[in-house]
Structure formats: structure tokens, C-alpha cells
């Protein structure tokens, strides 16, 4: 039985994101917030038959979907966020970095819409493609990416909008860099394009060191 997958979307008439449930290329249903509770709708199979769903797999995707659509489900466990916080560099340490890193930071730092106390930047989703492209041009690799909603005052984590790419031993640095950046670009294409979306990046240098943008 093929596992279920989720796709976060923005739909007219819904204030919160809507999560679609898919199995391979077949639409199974959707999860949304109706103003009072999280609602699940399951649609008939394309053949008109019922969907046979693995219970554990269904519970897995519904748990993630609820945290995405429920506006009160913020501040869920987020180990990746803690990892990024611990890795964030104070601004006064940038002068010791790789020249490519300095160039990237100088170009994109002013475009961050929010920066945490630890120094982590959150960038508009609209500039994310150019950020990834610039990393490839500078010989850097986007190895982690996470999406949030920013309302001008607070961040809301969006489970499911995450990417982590790890080095493959059989790849050269150039191969891995291009692979990681291509993964980041492809992943970004599947993410929602709403104006409130902001993205945090972790970038890897050729020497293997990583930094929070």
C-alpha cells in the first residue's frame, strides 16, 4: 500500500492553510480549520470505490496536517529550530568567514524581514529562489531550509515545510553543492507562495562548515 503524502495549499475562502492528502498521484482528501476545529474530508477513489488507508500512516499524516492548519497548534516541538539557534553566529564573527559567505551575507542580510536574538534570519519566500541561485554561483550549498509564517510580530512554525540535505560520500563537493541547491529549488516549488511565508536557511561552505543565514 502506497504511503500518504501531504501538500500544503492556500485556497480561496480559507483563512488558514489547507492540507491536501495524496497517495501517489491520486487525491484522497483534505484537512482544514473551520474556525472551531480541524476537519478531515476523505473523497471517493477515482474508480468510485472507497479508499483503503493504513491506520498508522493515516494517523501520521493527520497529526502533521493538524499542526499545519490549526492556528492554535503553534510552538510544536521543533528540533530543527533549536539546531539552527545553537548554530547561529553573532554578527561580529562574519569577518573571519569565507569570502563567498561574506558576499552572500552582505547581499541578503538587508532583505531579512526578521532576525532572532541568536542571529537567525528569516527571508521572504519571494527572494528564496534568488538566494538559492546565488549560493550556487558563489560555490555554497543550501543544506537546510524551513518555512514559517510571519505576521509582523511573531513567527508560526509550519510543520512539513522543512528540508535537510546531507553529504553523500560518493559525491565531490561540486556535485553535492549542485545536488543540494537543486533539491532546495525543487522543494521550494512545492511550498505555498503566500506573502506571509518566510524561510530560514542553513548554508554549507566548501570546507564543510555550515552557517545560519
PESUL-V556686 format. One record per backbone hydrogen bond with DSSP energy under -1.0 kcal/mol. CO is the residue of the C=O (numbers start at 0). NH is the residue of the N-H. Records with the same first field share a line. If there is no record, write none. Layout:
CO: NH / NH
This chain:
4: 21
6: 19
8: 17
10: 13
17: 8
18: 30
19: 6
20: 27 / 28
21: 4
22: 25
25: 22
27: 42
28: 20
29: 40
30: 18
31: 38
36: 33
38: 31
40: 29
44: 47
48: 44
53: 57
54: 58
55: 59
56: 60
57: 61
58: 62
59: 63
60: 64
61: 65
62: 66
63: 67
64: 68
65: 69
69: 72
77: 81
78: 82
79: 83
80: 84
81: 85
82: 86
83: 87
89: 92
90: 93
92: 95
93: 96
97: 101
98: 102
99: 103
100: 104
101: 105
102: 106
103: 107
104: 108
107: 110
108: 111
113: 121
115: 118
119: 115
121: 112 / 113
122: 198
123: 126
126: 130
127: 131
128: 132
129: 133
130: 134
131: 135
132: 136
133: 137
134: 139
140: 203
142: 164
143: 201
144: 162
145: 199
146: 157
147: 197
148: 155
153: 150
155: 148
157: 160
159: 161
160: 146
162: 144
167: 170
171: 175
172: 176
173: 177
174: 178
175: 179
176: 180
177: 181
178: 182
179: 183
180: 184
181: 185
182: 186
183: 187
184: 188
186: 189
187: 190
193: 196
195: 149
196: 124
197: 147
198: 122
199: 145
200: 212
201: 142 / 143
202: 210
203: 140
204: 207
208: 204
210: 202
